[in-house]
Amino acid sequence: MESWLKRSGATGLDGLELADFLGIGRGIKALRQFEEGETIFTIPQSVLWTVDHAYADPILGPALLSARPPLSIDDTLAIYILFVRSRRSGYDGRQSHIAALPTSYTSSIFFAENELQLCAGSSLYATTIHLIQQIEDDYQKLVTRLFERHENLFPRDEFTIDDYKWALCTVWSRAMDFKLHDEKSIRLLGPFADMLNHSSQVEQCHTYDPISGNLSVLAGKPYECGDQVFINYGPVPNNRLSRLYGFVMPGNPNDCYDLVLSTQPEAPFFEQKRRLWVSAGLDSTCTITLTLTEPLPSSVLQYLRIQRLNASDIVSMTLHQGDAASEKISTANEIEILEFLVESISGLLDGFKPQLEDLEELLAKGVYTPAGNAWMAAHVSMVREGFAGNGRERYCGQ
């Protein structure tokens, strides 16, 4: 792969090499010193995996463009990867990149049922179950919209649902996203750059030049010869890390819990309440992030105060939309929402299996293989249960 990249105009690769790191796996090792902020290497736009490159391919492009409705960005990139992998000639450079990719992934969609059950009750569990079904549905749509219409391009034995899952996880775990001008964005995979592992101890240091289309990686900290070079994926919580990247970080400072609050249109005074939610910067269905430092955001109480308004409160609240329930409306309303929160969080805690104390003991005894699927699921579940417990304590204290 490196020789192909150098021939294509990549720079800086002589100071680096792919290496296996104990407890981490494959990554990129520095062969010389790098100062913080120094450009380590640059990958030219011609070898990047992008939607535009897929559409521009003389063989694949017309088939992709014929799909109705158009494929999503992730599906386009996944099909592009599988298409190149299936070709017998003409794509030697890109195939050398594919050959360097993992043959399997540890994302949560590949957890065995008993492993996934370890995080039952967490958002990772529900999201993963939904994602597995969504992948199956999306694959069947691809069969109808693309594979059956172009059987000569997509041999079914090389475009199975397992191949599709592998390609999707390649995209999810290795793609980089960049914001461009006019609120546009680009998602791409950069050969060699996608071998960089994550560390929260470095600054975000991968950049995209919209003029040249090149991808560059800078040193997010000083490196000595032999050090592993990292990039920062951003403030990603463990449930997302395990779902998209196949790893977790014990003690992750970015962990959070997504609380979903929803009200059906058939609820009493729904339209009046919807207007109040909008005036408060909320909506009838809201996902509110809880953190260890803020287990009870004011927006949770604000949403529920509006949701539980009775007939006598509606008129006065409508006249004072600027307040939008930012303060207590009445003692009865406040008691009702706090009782609801305590009951809901208690139910959530009861749904975690096994319980927090059991997970802590199992992890302490080393029952689960470090970095294995069960180990990851246990860490995600333990953090989620901790959030729920903190939330209940805070609600009870209101």
C-alpha positions, 0 to 999 in steps of 0.5 A: 500500500505504501509504495502505491501511495508514494507513487500517487504523490503521498508525502511523509510516509518514509518517517512512519510504518505500520506496526502492532502495539501490545493491547491495542493492535495495529497502528502507525509508529513514528520512525523519527521525532515529530514536533507538535503541529508538524505535518506528519504525512499527506494523502492526495485526493486521487487515492481517497475513497469518496462518493465523488470518486465512486460516481466517477468510476467508469464501471461502477458510477453509472450503476450507482447513478441509476439507483432510485432513490439514490444510495446513502453516503455510507452505502455508496462507500461500502458498495465502492469498497466491495466492488473494488475488492471483487474486481480481478484487475484494474484496481491494484492500488486500492486493492492493496489498501483493502488487503491491509484492512481488518478481516473482521470487526468488533463493533456491537452488531457482531456481539453474540446474544449473551454478550449483548445481554450484558448491556441490556437496559442500556441505549447501546443494547436498544440501538444495536438491536435496531441497527441490526434490523436496519442493516438487514432491511437496507441490504434487501433494498440494495438487492432490489435497487442495485444488485439484481439490476446489475448482476454482472457487476455485483456477484451475489457470492461477493456481495452477501449481507456479511460482506455488506456488514463488513464494508459498513463497519469499515466505513463507520470505523475508518471514515473521516468527516470534514465540514466545508464551506456553505455548511457542506461536509465530506466523508472520506476514507484515507488509505494509511491514515485510517490506520491511526488509532484514537487518543484523547490525549492529543489534539484533533490533528487531521485536516482536509484542504478543500482546494487541493482535496488532500488529507493531511495529518499533523502531530497532535503532540511531540513524538519520539522515534518508536512512539505510536502516532494518534489522532483524536476522533473527538469527544465520543462516549463509550456506547458510540465507540463500541457501536462504530469503532469496536472499542471502549475507553474505561473511565471515558470522560466523554461518557453520557446518557441520551434520555429520550422524551416523547409525547404522542400527538393524541395527548391532551392539549398537544398542539398548545404544548408543542408551541410551548416546547418550540418556544423553549427550544425543544420539540415533542420528541427530544433527546437530552444528553445527561452527563456525570457533571449534569445528570439533571439538565434544566431542559429535562424539567422544562420539557416535563413541566410542559408535558404535564400541564393541565387545563388551568395551566395552559392559558397562563403558560400560553400568555407567558411563553417567554418563560416556557416553564423554565421555573416551577409552575406549581407544587402539584406539577413539580411533584408529578414530574419528579415522581415520574422521573424517580419511577422511570429511572428506577425502572431503568435501573431494574432493567440492567442485567447484571447489576452494577455491583456484579459487573464491577466484581466480574471486571475486577476478577478478570472474568472477561477478556480485556478488550473483548466483546463481553468486556466492552459490553460490561463497561458500557452497561456499568457506565450507563447504570452509573448515570441512571443511579446519579440521575435518581439521586439528583431527582430525589433531592429536588 
